[in-house]
Amino acid sequence: MLFFFLTLGAMGAAFLGSRCFVVVSERHLVVKESLGKPKGVLKAGFHIMVPFIDRAAYTHEMREQPIDVPPQMCVTKDNIQVEVDGIVYVKVMDASAASYNVSDYRQSAINLAMTTMRSEIGKLTLEGTFSERTKINDAIVKEIDKDSVQWGIKVLRYEIKNITPSAGVIHTLEKQMEAERQKRAAITISTGQKESKVMVSEGEMQQAVALSEGERQKRINEANGRAAEIRLLGDANAKGFALVASAIQAPGGDQAVKAQIAEQYIHELGRILEGADVTVVPESVARMRGFFEGMAQVGGATAAPTSNVKG
């Protein structure tokens, strides 16, 4: 019997002890009620409570809390159904408001995030939902934060985890992507062939230009060479003529020129006579030959009538 009373007394003391004081950890806040009315917020440390009058009504986590937003079906601006889920990060800023202004701030944040997500997804096309995730996240945070202030919480950020189109849409997108890849491949091949032809054409043009330039330079060089040759020959002839003229003007020069001309005349005449089929004689000799041939013809004509008379 004594043991029973001792046990009962120990239990009563433990119960009274739990009612007389409370220890709050560093990462929590405790809302204190006295006779059903809020009497303040207990921060980290040891606090005395009046048994059966005071109680720790609500305990809140003061650290940042990630809350999963379950998947839901949304319809995009181009009437395509996508399944979207995410995660919202909140932090309790006012423990009293989080206790009395909303029944469950976590569930309320989830519901508001889902509603806002459907609204924001409906403003964008399917392609926009993938490319503008940051814009969607910021818009959801802004909308939730408007209502969450009165709940005593602060929405720090929102992140979309997955955007999953339906199976039919995925199949259609795969076909579209395959067609796009084939289109890009065809464009790449066509562009390569075009550039190849352009490069070949430019090479042929440059080759033709180089050949024509070389031919032009060749002609210029040949013309310059001929002009230089003519100048050299002209200079040599001029010097020769100058020497001849100087020699002619010297004493006995005119006799030397005449002797040279006579020598050349005799040489050329002999060369002509050796190679000609007809007899070529100087004009003075030709006159003499013609004279004698005329005399012979006259003599022959005189002898002919005399012989006719005798007969």
Secondary structure, DSSP 8 states (H G I E B T S, - for coil): -HHHHHHHHHHHHHHHHHHHEEEE-TTEEEEEEETTEEEEEE-SEEEE--TTTEEEEEEEE-S-EEEEEEEEEEE-TTS-EEEEEEEEEEEES-HHHHHHS-S-HHHHHHHHHHHHHHHHHTTS-HHHHHH-HHHHHHHHHHHHHHHHGGGTEEEEEEEEEEEEE-HHHHHHHHHHHHHHHHHHHHHHHHHHHHHHHHHHHHHHHHHHHHHHHHHHHHHHHHHHHHHHHHHHHHHHHHHHHHHHHHHHHSTTHHHHHHHHHHHHHHHHHHHHHHH-SS----HHHHHHHHHHHHHHHHHHHHHHHHHHHH-
